[in-house]
């Protein structure tokens, strides 16, 4: 009888522990404010450089407590613009960037980045406090990218700032690349281009 009572007591304690175990907190979603967010690009070539912008069209960021857990941003590639030029040269460059030599914006009017993992880290000299691994899709081609970011999370807003390089040739953008075309000399364009992204997402 004593063994039976003891067994029931232990079972009762077990059930009590299960019943009082707190449920895992669900992720919260924040919608990207496309107007408050920015996407800047910078490309170099043997004879100089060009830089410009593109617009974000939409996106979402997820958090758990004060921790970034995921997200996605969509870039409107038809909005790509060069801000270092004006007039005829501006129009020629933008037209070329939108052509099949580069981003083929008529066929692929968006690019998107989907976060696979976001890991907090000790802040570095630049203030980066996260390492983000994401799938980046350009011209329908998806490649994994890893980059540091500065992330600020509060109850009503998430802000993410990231600065990283992209190898354009991995997305079938080979125009002017000396990796694929020999003897192009000072007409060569760097395979890597830089992007600076600021994402502002609100509750």
C-alpha positions as CSV (number, residue, x, y, z in Angstrom):
1,X,0.0,0.0,0.0
2,X,2.8,2.4,0.9
3,X,4.5,1.6,-2.5
4,X,1.3,2.4,-4.3
5,X,0.9,5.7,-2.5
6,X,4.5,6.6,-3.2
7,X,4.1,5.7,-6.9
8,X,0.9,7.8,-7.2
9,X,2.7,10.7,-5.5
10,X,5.7,10.6,-7.8
11,X,3.3,10.4,-10.8
12,X,1.4,13.4,-9.5
13,X,4.6,15.4,-9.2
14,X,5.5,14.5,-12.7
15,X,2.1,15.6,-14.1
16,X,2.4,18.8,-12.0
17,X,5.8,19.6,-13.6
18,X,4.5,19.0,-17.1
19,X,1.4,21.1,-16.4
20,X,3.5,24.0,-15.1
21,X,6.1,23.9,-17.9
22,X,5.8,27.3,-19.7
23,X,4.9,27.1,-23.4
24,X,7.6,28.2,-25.8
25,X,7.1,31.8,-26.7
26,X,5.9,32.4,-30.3
27,X,7.9,34.5,-32.7
28,X,6.6,38.0,-33.3
29,X,6.4,39.5,-36.8
30,X,7.3,43.1,-37.8
31,X,6.4,44.5,-41.3
32,X,9.2,46.2,-43.2
33,X,8.7,49.9,-43.8
34,X,9.9,50.2,-47.4
35,X,10.0,54.0,-47.3
36,X,12.1,54.1,-44.2
37,X,14.4,51.3,-45.4
38,X,17.3,51.8,-47.8
39,X,19.3,49.7,-50.2
40,X,22.5,51.2,-51.6
41,X,25.0,49.5,-54.1
42,X,28.6,50.3,-55.1
43,X,30.4,48.8,-58.0
44,X,34.0,49.3,-59.1
45,X,35.8,48.9,-62.4
46,X,39.4,49.4,-63.6
47,X,38.7,53.0,-64.7
48,X,36.4,54.0,-61.9
49,X,33.3,53.3,-59.9
50,X,29.5,53.7,-59.9
51,X,27.0,53.7,-57.1
52,X,23.3,54.0,-56.6
53,X,20.2,52.7,-54.9
54,X,17.2,50.4,-55.3
55,X,13.9,50.3,-53.4
56,X,12.6,47.6,-51.1
57,X,9.0,46.7,-52.0
58,X,8.1,44.6,-48.9
59,X,9.4,42.4,-46.2
60,X,9.0,40.9,-42.8
61,X,11.3,40.5,-39.8
62,X,10.7,38.0,-36.9
63,X,11.9,38.1,-33.4
64,X,11.6,36.1,-30.2
65,X,11.9,38.4,-27.2
66,X,14.8,40.7,-28.0
67,X,16.4,38.2,-30.4
68,X,16.2,38.4,-34.2
69,X,15.1,35.0,-35.5
70,X,14.4,35.4,-39.2
71,X,13.1,37.6,-42.0
72,X,12.8,38.3,-45.7
73,X,13.2,41.4,-47.8
74,X,12.1,41.9,-51.5
75,X,14.0,44.4,-53.7
76,X,12.3,46.0,-56.6
77,X,15.0,45.6,-59.3
78,X,13.0,47.8,-61.7
79,X,13.8,50.7,-59.4
80,X,17.6,50.3,-59.6
81,X,19.2,53.7,-60.1
82,X,22.7,55.3,-60.4
83,X,23.2,58.3,-58.2
84,X,26.7,59.3,-59.4
85,X,25.6,60.3,-62.9
86,X,23.1,62.6,-64.5
87,X,21.7,63.1,-68.0
88,X,22.6,60.9,-70.9
89,X,25.3,58.9,-69.1
90,X,23.0,58.2,-66.2
91,X,20.3,56.9,-68.6
92,X,22.7,54.7,-70.5
93,X,24.1,53.1,-67.3
94,X,20.7,52.5,-65.8
95,X,19.4,51.0,-69.0
96,X,22.5,48.8,-69.2
97,X,22.0,47.6,-65.6
98,X,18.4,46.7,-66.4
99,X,19.4,44.8,-69.6
100,X,20.2,41.1,-69.9
101,X,23.9,42.0,-69.5
102,X,23.2,42.6,-65.9
103,X,19.9,42.2,-63.9
104,X,17.4,41.4,-66.7
105,X,14.7,43.4,-64.8
106,X,12.0,42.7,-67.4
107,X,12.3,39.0,-66.7
108,X,13.3,39.2,-63.0
109,X,11.7,42.3,-61.5
110,X,12.5,41.4,-57.9
111,X,15.4,40.0,-55.9
112,X,14.9,38.7,-52.4
113,X,16.9,37.7,-49.4
114,X,15.5,35.1,-46.9
115,X,17.2,34.7,-43.5
116,X,18.1,31.1,-42.7
117,X,19.7,31.8,-39.3
118,X,20.6,34.8,-37.2
119,X,23.1,34.3,-34.4
120,X,23.9,36.9,-31.8
121,X,27.6,37.6,-31.3
122,X,29.8,39.8,-29.3
123,X,29.9,43.2,-31.0
124,X,32.9,43.8,-33.2
125,X,34.7,47.1,-33.8
126,X,32.1,48.1,-36.4
127,X,29.3,47.4,-33.9
128,X,28.1,44.3,-35.7
129,X,26.3,42.1,-33.1
130,X,24.8,39.3,-35.3
131,X,26.0,36.8,-37.9
132,X,23.3,36.2,-40.5
133,X,23.1,33.3,-43.0
134,X,20.6,33.9,-45.8
135,X,19.5,32.7,-49.2
136,X,19.9,35.5,-51.8
137,X,18.0,35.2,-55.1
138,X,19.0,37.3,-58.1
139,X,17.8,36.6,-61.6
140,X,16.1,33.5,-60.3
141,X,19.4,32.1,-59.0
142,X,19.7,31.4,-55.3
143,X,23.0,31.4,-53.4
144,X,23.8,31.3,-49.7
145,X,25.4,34.4,-48.2
146,X,26.8,35.1,-44.8
147,X,27.4,38.5,-43.4
148,X,27.6,40.5,-40.1
149,X,24.8,42.9,-39.1
150,X,23.9,45.5,-36.5
151,X,20.5,44.6,-35.1
152,X,18.4,46.6,-32.7
153,X,15.2,45.1,-31.3
154,X,12.6,46.8,-29.2
155,X,8.9,46.2,-28.5
156,X,7.6,48.2,-31.5
157,X,10.5,48.2,-34.0
158,X,13.4,46.2,-35.4
159,X,16.3,47.9,-37.2
160,X,18.9,45.9,-39.2
161,X,22.0,47.4,-40.8
162,X,24.2,45.2,-43.0
163,X,27.2,46.0,-45.2
164,X,28.5,43.1,-47.4
165,X,29.8,42.1,-50.8
166,X,28.1,40.0,-53.5
167,X,29.8,38.0,-56.2
168,X,27.7,38.9,-59.3
169,X,29.1,36.1,-61.4
170,X,27.3,33.5,-59.1
171,X,24.1,35.0,-60.5
172,X,25.0,34.7,-64.1
173,X,26.1,38.4,-64.4
174,X,29.4,38.0,-66.2
175,X,29.5,41.1,-68.4
176,X,32.9,42.7,-68.2
177,X,34.3,40.0,-65.9
178,X,38.0,39.2,-66.4
179,X,37.2,35.8,-64.8
180,X,35.4,34.9,-67.9
181,X,36.7,37.2,-70.7
182,X,40.4,37.4,-71.4
183,X,42.1,40.5,-72.8
184,X,39.4,43.0,-71.8
185,X,42.1,45.2,-70.1
186,X,40.8,48.5,-68.6
187,X,37.2,47.6,-69.6
188,X,37.1,45.0,-66.8
189,X,34.4,45.4,-64.1
190,X,34.9,43.9,-60.6
191,X,33.1,40.6,-59.9
192,X,32.2,41.8,-56.4
193,X,29.9,44.7,-55.7
194,X,29.0,46.0,-52.3
195,X,25.5,46.6,-50.8
196,X,24.6,48.6,-47.7
197,X,21.1,47.7,-46.5
198,X,19.1,49.3,-43.7
199,X,15.9,47.6,-42.9
200,X,13.3,49.3,-40.6
201,X,10.4,47.0,-39.6
202,X,7.5,48.1,-37.4
203,X,5.0,46.2,-35.3
